[in-house]
Amino acid sequence: LSPRDAALHLGISLFVSDEATLGQAAATAGRSQAAFLRELGRRRIAIHYGHEELQADLQAVESLATW
């Protein structure tokens, strides 16, 4: 197991167990968020997107719409 693969496995594990955010897990894995998301998709691991994240995204869109 290479250090790069070990970092990826650690990042995924932290993300799946809700011990790290997507950004934190991607940084731990040494990958961009986009690359980390692609890796999660390749492994068929669902991303966490709950009610709180939806509300924050909707507020961000609303603030941009009134800008």
N, CA, C and O atoms as CSV, one atom per row, in Angstrom:
chain,resi,resn,atom,element,x,y,z
A,1,LEU,N,N,0.863,-1.181,0.000
A,1,LEU,CA,C,0.000,0.000,0.000
A,1,LEU,C,C,0.904,1.237,0.000
A,1,LEU,O,O,1.728,1.417,0.896
A,2,SER,N,N,0.738,2.061,-0.993
A,2,SER,CA,C,1.562,3.273,-1.095
A,2,SER,C,C,1.065,4.341,-0.114
A,2,SER,O,O,-0.088,4.290,0.315
A,3,PRO,N,N,1.906,5.292,0.239
A,3,PRO,CA,C,1.452,6.387,1.116
A,3,PRO,C,C,0.262,7.147,0.524
A,3,PRO,O,O,-0.637,7.564,1.254
A,4,ARG,N,N,0.259,7.326,-0.796
A,4,ARG,CA,C,-0.858,8.031,-1.454
A,4,ARG,C,C,-2.163,7.243,-1.311
A,4,ARG,O,O,-3.210,7.825,-1.030
A,5,ASP,N,N,-2.103,5.925,-1.503
A,5,ASP,CA,C,-3.292,5.094,-1.335
A,5,ASP,C,C,-3.747,5.061,0.117
A,5,ASP,O,O,-4.946,5.069,0.395
A,6,ALA,N,N,-2.795,5.024,1.040
A,6,ALA,CA,C,-3.139,5.029,2.466
A,6,ALA,C,C,-3.852,6.327,2.844
A,6,ALA,O,O,-4.820,6.308,3.604
A,7,ALA,N,N,-3.376,7.451,2.314
A,7,ALA,CA,C,-4.016,8.740,2.587
A,7,ALA,C,C,-5.435,8.758,2.036
A,7,ALA,O,O,-6.346,9.277,2.681
A,8,LEU,N,N,-5.625,8.192,0.843
A,8,LEU,CA,C,-6.966,8.127,0.255
A,8,LEU,C,C,-7.893,7.289,1.120
A,8,LEU,O,O,-9.020,7.697,1.402
A,9,HIS,N,N,-7.430,6.128,1.540
A,9,HIS,CA,C,-8.253,5.263,2.389
A,9,HIS,C,C,-8.599,5.947,3.709
A,9,HIS,O,O,-9.722,5.825,4.199
A,10,LEU,N,N,-7.643,6.659,4.278
A,10,LEU,CA,C,-7.909,7.385,5.521
A,10,LEU,C,C,-8.943,8.480,5.291
A,10,LEU,O,O,-9.877,8.624,6.080
A,11,GLY,N,N,-8.786,9.252,4.221
A,11,GLY,CA,C,-9.742,10.312,3.911
A,11,GLY,C,C,-11.148,9.773,3.724
A,11,GLY,O,O,-12.112,10.332,4.247
A,12,ILE,N,N,-11.259,8.684,2.976
A,12,ILE,CA,C,-12.578,8.069,2.751
A,12,ILE,C,C,-13.165,7.578,4.070
A,12,ILE,O,O,-14.345,7.792,4.344
A,13,SER,N,N,-12.356,6.932,4.872
A,13,SER,CA,C,-12.829,6.421,6.153
A,13,SER,C,C,-13.333,7.544,7.054
A,13,SER,O,O,-14.387,7.420,7.677
A,14,LEU,N,N,-12.584,8.628,7.120
A,14,LEU,CA,C,-13.003,9.769,7.942
A,14,LEU,C,C,-14.301,10.380,7.431
A,14,LEU,O,O,-15.156,10.781,8.220
A,15,PHE,N,N,-14.445,10.451,6.118
A,15,PHE,CA,C,-15.654,11.016,5.535
A,15,PHE,C,C,-16.863,10.123,5.793
A,15,PHE,O,O,-17.919,10.603,6.204
A,16,VAL,N,N,-16.707,8.831,5.552
A,16,VAL,CA,C,-17.819,7.888,5.712
A,16,VAL,C,C,-18.290,7.834,7.162
A,16,VAL,O,O,-19.485,7.701,7.429
A,17,SER,N,N,-17.357,7.937,8.087
A,17,SER,CA,C,-17.720,7.861,9.511
A,17,SER,C,C,-18.166,9.211,10.078
A,17,SER,O,O,-18.400,9.335,11.280
A,18,ASP,N,N,-18.282,10.214,9.216
A,18,ASP,CA,C,-18.713,11.563,9.625
A,18,ASP,C,C,-17.738,12.228,10.592
A,18,ASP,O,O,-18.135,13.088,11.378
A,19,GLU,N,N,-16.477,11.839,10.541
A,19,GLU,CA,C,-15.466,12.455,11.387
A,19,GLU,C,C,-14.782,13.618,10.683
A,19,GLU,O,O,-14.025,14.365,11.303
A,20,ALA,N,N,-15.047,13.773,9.381
A,20,ALA,CA,C,-14.443,14.855,8.606
A,20,ALA,C,C,-15.433,15.319,7.551
A,20,ALA,O,O,-16.227,14.533,7.032
A,21,THR,N,N,-15.373,16.598,7.245
A,21,THR,CA,C,-16.188,17.135,6.153
A,21,THR,C,C,-15.589,16.685,4.826
A,21,THR,O,O,-14.505,16.102,4.788
A,22,LEU,N,N,-16.292,16.956,3.759
A,22,LEU,CA,C,-15.788,16.617,2.435
A,22,LEU,C,C,-14.444,17.288,2.188
A,22,LEU,O,O,-13.505,16.649,1.714
A,23,GLY,N,N,-14.351,18.572,2.508
A,23,GLY,CA,C,-13.109,19.303,2.305
A,23,GLY,C,C,-11.961,18.760,3.143
A,23,GLY,O,O,-10.837,18.630,2.658
A,24,GLN,N,N,-12.243,18.445,4.392
A,24,GLN,CA,C,-11.217,17.897,5.274
A,24,GLN,C,C,-10.752,16.520,4.782
A,24,GLN,O,O,-9.557,16.222,4.769
A,25,ALA,N,N,-11.709,15.700,4.385
A,25,ALA,CA,C,-11.374,14.358,3.907
A,25,ALA,C,C,-10.567,14.422,2.608
A,25,ALA,O,O,-9.616,13.664,2.422
A,26,ALA,N,N,-10.954,15.329,1.717
A,26,ALA,CA,C,-10.214,15.488,0.463
A,26,ALA,C,C,-8.786,15.942,0.745
A,26,ALA,O,O,-7.843,15.450,0.125
A,27,ALA,N,N,-8.624,16.878,1.679
A,27,ALA,CA,C,-7.288,17.353,2.033
A,27,ALA,C,C,-6.457,16.228,2.643
A,27,ALA,O,O,-5.274,16.090,2.329
A,28,THR,N,N,-7.061,15.433,3.504
A,28,THR,CA,C,-6.374,14.291,4.099
A,28,THR,C,C,-5.934,13.312,3.018
A,28,THR,O,O,-4.849,12.734,3.090
A,29,ALA,N,N,-6.788,13.135,2.019
A,29,ALA,CA,C,-6.488,12.220,0.921
A,29,ALA,C,C,-5.491,12.802,-0.072
A,29,ALA,O,O,-4.993,12.097,-0.949
A,30,GLY,N,N,-5.201,14.098,0.072
A,30,GLY,CA,C,-4.262,14.743,-0.841
A,30,GLY,C,C,-4.835,14.965,-2.218
A,30,GLY,O,O,-4.111,14.938,-3.213
A,31,ARG,N,N,-6.141,15.186,-2.280
A,31,ARG,CA,C,-6.824,15.385,-3.557
A,31,ARG,C,C,-7.720,16.615,-3.487
A,31,ARG,O,O,-8.099,17.064,-2.405
A,32,SER,N,N,-8.046,17.143,-4.643
A,32,SER,CA,C,-9.009,18.239,-4.690
A,32,SER,C,C,-10.376,17.672,-4.320
A,32,SER,O,O,-10.585,16.459,-4.352
A,33,GLN,N,N,-11.302,18.560,-3.970
A,33,GLN,CA,C,-12.649,18.083,-3.643
A,33,GLN,C,C,-13.281,17.398,-4.842
A,33,GLN,O,O,-13.965,16.386,-4.690
A,34,ALA,N,N,-13.058,17.945,-6.043
A,34,ALA,CA,C,-13.634,17.334,-7.251
A,34,ALA,C,C,-13.074,15.926,-7.464
A,34,ALA,O,O,-13.827,14.998,-7.760
A,35,ALA,N,N,-11.762,15.762,-7.315
A,35,ALA,CA,C,-11.148,14.446,-7.495
A,35,ALA,C,C,-11.621,13.475,-6.412
A,35,ALA,O,O,-11.846,12.295,-6.680
A,36,PHE,N,N,-11.770,13.985,-5.188
A,36,PHE,CA,C,-12.242,13.141,-4.094
A,36,PHE,C,C,-13.680,12.708,-4.346
A,36,PHE,O,O,-14.028,11.550,-4.113
A,37,LEU,N,N,-14.521,13.628,-4.821
A,37,LEU,CA,C,-15.902,13.274,-5.156
A,37,LEU,C,C,-15.953,12.217,-6.255
A,37,LEU,O,O,-16.761,11.291,-6.190
A,38,ARG,N,N,-15.092,12.353,-7.263
A,38,ARG,CA,C,-15.046,11.341,-8.330
A,38,ARG,C,C,-14.668,9.978,-7.759
A,38,ARG,O,O,-15.229,8.954,-8.149
A,39,GLU,N,N,-13.711,9.975,-6.830
A,39,GLU,CA,C,-13.301,8.714,-6.204
A,39,GLU,C,C,-14.434,8.113,-5.385
A,39,GLU,O,O,-14.642,6.901,-5.417
A,40,LEU,N,N,-15.163,8.939,-4.657
A,40,LEU,CA,C,-16.319,8.442,-3.910
A,40,LEU,C,C,-17.346,7.845,-4.872
A,40,LEU,O,O,-17.897,6.776,-4.609
A,41,GLY,N,N,-17.602,8.528,-5.974
A,41,GLY,CA,C,-18.549,8.025,-6.965
A,41,GLY,C,C,-18.090,6.713,-7.575
A,41,GLY,O,O,-18.888,5.797,-7.775
A,42,ARG,N,N,-16.801,6.627,-7.869
A,42,ARG,CA,C,-16.246,5.400,-8.442
A,42,ARG,C,C,-16.451,4.225,-7.496
A,42,ARG,O,O,-16.674,3.093,-7.927
A,43,ARG,N,N,-16.374,4.510,-6.212
A,43,ARG,CA,C,-16.550,3.467,-5.199
A,43,ARG,C,C,-18.006,3.327,-4.748
A,43,ARG,O,O,-18.319,2.516,-3.877
A,44,ARG,N,N,-18.886,4.122,-5.347
A,44,ARG,CA,C,-20.320,4.108,-5.016
A,44,ARG,C,C,-20.578,4.436,-3.545
A,44,ARG,O,O,-21.411,3.814,-2.885
A,45,ILE,N,N,-19.840,5.432,-3.055
A,45,ILE,CA,C,-20.019,5.911,-1.684
A,45,ILE,C,C,-20.843,7.192,-1.761
A,45,ILE,O,O,-20.461,8.148,-2.435
A,46,ALA,N,N,-21.966,7.201,-1.070
A,46,ALA,CA,C,-22.871,8.352,-1.104
A,46,ALA,C,C,-22.266,9.530,-0.357
A,46,ALA,O,O,-21.593,9.361,0.660
A,47,ILE,N,N,-22.518,10.724,-0.878
A,47,ILE,CA,C,-22.075,11.918,-0.167
A,47,ILE,C,C,-23.138,12.290,0.854
A,47,ILE,O,O,-24.315,11.970,0.689
A,48,HIS,N,N,-22.708,12.969,1.907
A,48,HIS,CA,C,-23.637,13.405,2.950
A,48,HIS,C,C,-24.203,14.752,2.524
A,48,HIS,O,O,-23.462,15.720,2.353
A,49,TYR,N,N,-25.482,14.808,2.357
A,49,TYR,CA,C,-26.120,16.066,1.986
A,49,TYR,C,C,-27.471,16.099,2.679
A,49,TYR,O,O,-28.482,15.639,2.146
A,50,GLY,N,N,-27.458,16.648,3.862
A,50,GLY,CA,C,-28.659,16.652,4.676
A,50,GLY,C,C,-29.412,17.965,4.590
A,50,GLY,O,O,-29.117,18.823,3.758
A,51,HIS,N,N,-30.382,18.099,5.462
A,51,HIS,CA,C,-31.257,19.266,5.502
A,51,HIS,C,C,-30.469,20.553,5.753
A,51,HIS,O,O,-30.737,21.579,5.127
A,52,GLU,N,N,-29.511,20.501,6.656
A,52,GLU,CA,C,-28.737,21.708,6.977
A,52,GLU,C,C,-27.933,22.193,5.776
A,52,GLU,O,O,-27.863,23.394,5.512
A,53,GLU,N,N,-27.324,21.250,5.045
A,53,GLU,CA,C,-26.560,21.642,3.855
A,53,GLU,C,C,-27.472,22.229,2.789
A,53,GLU,O,O,-27.113,23.199,2.121
A,54,LEU,N,N,-28.653,21.640,2.630
A,54,LEU,CA,C,-29.615,22.153,1.662
A,54,LEU,C,C,-30.032,23.577,2.018
A,54,LEU,O,O,-30.081,24.451,1.153
A,55,GLN,N,N,-30.330,23.802,3.291
A,55,GLN,CA,C,-30.732,25.145,3.733
A,55,GLN,C,C,-29.622,26.161,3.463
A,55,GLN,O,O,-29.896,27.264,2.990
A,56,ALA,N,N,-28.385,25.803,3.758
A,56,ALA,CA,C,-27.262,26.711,3.522
A,56,ALA,C,C,-27.113,27.015,2.040
A,56,ALA,O,O,-26.863,28.161,1.665
A,57,ASP,N,N,-27.265,26.001,1.192
A,57,ASP,CA,C,-27.165,26.214,-0.250
A,57,ASP,C,C,-28.302,27.100,-0.763
A,57,ASP,O,O,-28.082,27.972,-1.603
A,58,LEU,N,N,-29.512,26.875,-0.259
A,58,LEU,CA,C,-30.652,27.689,-0.683
A,58,LEU,C,C,-30.477,29.148,-0.265
A,58,LEU,O,O,-30.817,30.054,-1.026
A,59,GLN,N,N,-29.954,29.381,0.930
A,59,GLN,CA,C,-29.699,30.747,1.380
A,59,GLN,C,C,-28.639,31.416,0.517
A,59,GLN,O,O,-28.746,32.600,0.200
A,60,ALA,N,N,-27.623,30.660,0.139
A,60,ALA,CA,C,-26.568,31.216,-0.722
A,60,ALA,C,C,-27.125,31.599,-2.084
A,60,ALA,O,O,-26.799,32.659,-2.617
A,61,VAL,N,N,-27.964,30.739,-2.648
A,61,VAL,CA,C,-28.568,31.035,-3.949
A,61,VAL,C,C,-29.489,32.245,-3.845
A,61,VAL,O,O,-29.497,33.106,-4.724
A,62,GLU,N,N,-30.265,32.305,-2.764
A,62,GLU,CA,C,-31.173,33.429,-2.569
A,62,GLU,C,C,-30.411,34.744,-2.450
A,62,GLU,O,O,-30.832,35.756,-3.011
A,63,SER,N,N,-29.302,34.738,-1.730
A,63,SER,CA,C,-28.533,35.973,-1.583
A,63,SER,C,C,-27.917,36.392,-2.910
A,63,SER,O,O,-27.780,37.587,-3.171
A,64,LEU,N,N,-27.548,35.450,-3.740
A,64,LEU,CA,C,-26.999,35.788,-5.061
A,64,LEU,C,C,-28.096,36.312,-5.984
A,64,LEU,O,O,-27.840,37.180,-6.818
A,65,ALA,N,N,-29.299,35.798,-5.842
A,65,ALA,CA,C,-30.409,36.212,-6.702
A,65,ALA,C,C,-30.828,37.645,-6.439
A,65,ALA,O,O,-31.315,38.326,-7.341
A,66,THR,N,N,-30.642,38.109,-5.208
A,66,THR,CA,C,-31.045,39.476,-4.872
A,66,THR,C,C,-29.894,40.463,-5.020
A,66,THR,O,O,-30.055,41.654,-4.753
A,67,TRP,N,N,-28.761,39.980,-5.434
A,67,TRP,CA,C,-27.559,40.788,-5.567
A,67,TRP,C,C,-27.620,41.702,-6.690
A,67,TRP,O,O,-26.672,42.451,-6.928
